[in-house]
Amino acid sequence: MFGRQRKPSDFGDEIEAHLQLEIERLQEKGLSEPEARAAARRAFGNVTQARERFYESGRCLWWDHLRQDIRFGLRTLAKGPGFTAVAVLTLALGIGANTAIFSAVRTLLLRPLPVKDIDHIAFSVALREGYDPFGTSLLEYDAFQKRGHSFSGMGLALQQSFNLVEHGEPERIQGATVQADYFETLGVVPILGRSFNADEDRAGGPAVVLIGYGLWRRHFGGDPGILGKSLDLESRSTTIIGVLPPSFDLPNAAEIWVPYQRNPEELPLAERAAHDHELVARLKPEVSLQQADKELKGIARDLEREYPRERAGWSVALITLRQEVLGDLSGRVEKALRTLSAAVGFLLFICCGNVASLLLARGVTRERELALRRSLGADWWRLLRQILTETSLLALLGGLAGLLLAYLVLPLLRFLNPIQTVGFAAPLRDIRIDAGVLGFVALITTVTGIICALTPVAKAASSNDLMPLMKEGGQRGIPGRRGRKWLAVLVVAELAIAVPLLAGGALLIQSFQQLQKTELGFRPNHLLTMHLVLSPTKYREFSQRVTFAQNVVDHVKVVPGVRSAGMSTNMALSTFISYDSVFTVEGHPPGNPNDVPITAHRLVTPEYLQTLGVTLVRGRLLNEHDGARGSPVVVISEELARQGWPGEDAIGKRIKRVRPGQADFPWLTVVGVVKDVKEDRFNFRIDRPVWYLPYEQTENVLPLDLVVRGNGYGDAASVATGVRNAIHAVDPDQPVSNVTTMDTHLAGVIVTERFSAVLMGALAALGLTLATIGLYGVMAYSVSRQTGEMGLRMALGATRRDIFRMVVGRGVRLVILGLCLGSIGALSFTRFLSGTLYRVKASDPLTFGLVAALLSLVSLAACYVPARRATKVDPMVALRYE
């Protein structure tokens, strides 16, 4: 189309039209006709030469047209610097917000990860009671391998940590015990050396180890000769046989991997039924995740019939690799990102609506120009292409400004990053603008330019009658009905889009506030926490572990600034595995044999509960008399009391731990009931049963969490050095990890909700502001264009109150229509949020009412100022207004 043949006279007519318009513009500035004509010819060049050039070429190549359109568009934008600045800034807000959010979406959901064919990798998760996530058992692994037909490979891993003490201060290194098939299933190949082979993976195989890229660089300086050197792990010498690629750290941020070296079939049934492994599987090319998930669920039901005691209440789910590494089993993070993507899309449409309104309003003043050019022979395509070029230039400038704005916003996104990754932390937390994001910016800038041009182009295309346009365009006092109608459409659309944006933001903010107000069951202020994993070789006997725990607590309590200290096998809201137990209540067997009553299992030292700051409801807390020689006792939560003894007092009653295939556990006497404590990080939104047993009364090899309460005169973190020194005074080789305050730890629990609430709130406020500005601009422009009409009305007897009502009435009609349409869209949009809201309904009438009231209030304020200005018009001045 750009290269079609045209007559030389066509180009001459267009140039003559441009020239005449430029002459008239210069004359309006005070130049005489000869001076204006000379200046216009200098600006446009010699018309005769232009005609001859077109005549000789016989056609105008598309780049000639494009160059001409760009030059004309740049001159047009330069003539209105105020208009251009406002339009570019508006588009920059929309494009910048979309770019920033897309950067986060790309980082978390789209960025390639260091595995092969990620879409065909899945992880199996065991679900207790249908929602509580656990690892995979060896029973499940064996059944999936033998009965499943959806996978081309499977591999097992078992999380483990190692004490590394040969490089300065003792360091606890996260690692894993893995089968040789684990890396093969993931498609991961070491960058140095090799992976494990079948001989190394068998029971009694050689002591070999793979190390991560970060550990290789940090401890060995990236030495390429590292292969064959020994590494002392838990006082056992192992040989380094390979270095894994950068960023690879599955499972659970591991840096050291040792071979599995166990035969599952030789283990006792209780160990094979324990849900403590991670199972990775590679789907066959023709099998979908949903098909494989359905197959595994069927196998899980068969296992429940075969092992009723071990498998009662358990099901299974298959999740993607991204869900696994993001710790997003419920899909809440993905929903939050999709919600934010929709929100910034709404914001961009509002920005486009504002710019389209500006272009349409300015187009009314240019209608005489367009009509004159049309009358001189320019076809509609030529004129519409010019409009598209101008809007494209605006979009390009807005895109560049938006890209700059996105660079400024990225630090905030990194700070609010909703992900506490359990793997691939480096690539999943590095939110940045890369080539993919730049491609998105180019695409969205192009789309934005087209959207902004739609309304002006549609209005121009619908204006076929030239004479009324020329007459209408010359009368500033009476604006065209077409212009007002199109402007009204844009205002209604902006308001309709703002409603779901405001409603979604309000609901997410309320949900976040409800989460913040959640009763934790303990006092998080002035608490310092740290993780201690005792060496199984150094502390082989349980009595040694008990002595270590007592000595550490005694040493820590005398550190300046410390009020109290205690230890637990699981700190509240721990990021590590939550240990649970099946229980039975004396005299109260389950009503349904398939019910499996579960409680969070916590072994604690005597002062732990006081240090944590729990609230005692009845009875007493554990004390120093509840030692190894004391009677078996337990302190339980209110939820456990409700489930075990509904309507009864639990004090003095007995409860027992049950584990199929193991020796019978003793009956525990309930000595205290405390308010429900949020112990389970993955079930933060519900109250789950929990019990606290004396550490000395239950032999175990679990790691310990130390909790220290400061005296309140300073930050709890300020005593960290003294506490660490106290631990090393007991055991100089004991690694201390995860040192943090409870407030910081708690903030990580609701980080996804905070991310959504902050950004949705900011987007909603920005959308409301832009929609209000758009309505004000349209109303103010409409008033300015109707000055003559208002003067005539007032001259014929209309009062100032009548004029005020007329202007405000038009605005109110637009607001009501926008609210009605927006409410329909908001109901659909907020229904999508229902799975992420906490104690707030997606269709909360109060929220919708407040949103409607707020939007109505600011909209009426936007209408009031132009209406007030209209009442101050002098009728005589208005009648002479041109």
Secondary structure, DSSP 8 states (H G I E B T S, - for coil): -TT-B--HHHHHHHHHHHHHHHHHHHHHTT--HHHHHHHHHHHH--HHHHHHHHHHHSB--HHHHHHHHHHHHHHHHHH-HHHHHHHHHHHHHHHHHHHHHHHHHIIIIIS--SSSSGGGEEEEEEEETTTEEE-B-HHHHHHHHHH--SEEEEEEEEEEEEEE-SSSS-EEEEEEEE-HHHHHHHT---SEE----HHHHSTT---EEEE-HHHHHHHHTT-TT-TT-EEEETTEEEEEEEE--TT--TTTT-SEEEE----GGGS-HHHHH---BEEEEEE-TT--HHHHHHHHHHHHHHHHHHSHHHHTTEEEEEEEHHHHHHT-TT-HHHHHHHHHHHHHHHHHHHHHHHHHHHHHHHHHHTHHHHHHHHHTT--HHHHHHHHHHHHHHHHHHHHHHHHHHHHHHHHHHHHT-----SS-HHHHH-----HHHHHHHHHHHHHHHHHHHHHHHHHHHH---HHHHHHHHT-TTS--HHHHHHHHHHHHHHHHHHHHHHHHHHHHHHHHHHHHT---SS--TTEEEEEE---TTTT-SHHHHHHHHHHHHHHHHTSTTEEEEEEESS-TT-SS---EEEEEETTB--SSTT---EEEEEEE-TTHHHHHT--EEEE----TTSSTTS--EEEEEHHHHHHHSTTS--TT-EEEEE-TTS----EEEEEEEE------GGGTTS---EEEEEGGGS-----EEEEEEE-SSS-GGGGHHHHHHHHHHH-TT---EEEEEHHHHHHHHTHHHHHHHHHHHHHHHHHHHHHHHHHHHHHHHHHHHTHHHHHHHHHTT--HHHHHHHHHHHHHHHHHHHHHHHHHHHHHHHHTTGGG-SS--TT-HHHHHHHHHHHHHHHHHHHHHHHHHHHT--HHHHHT--
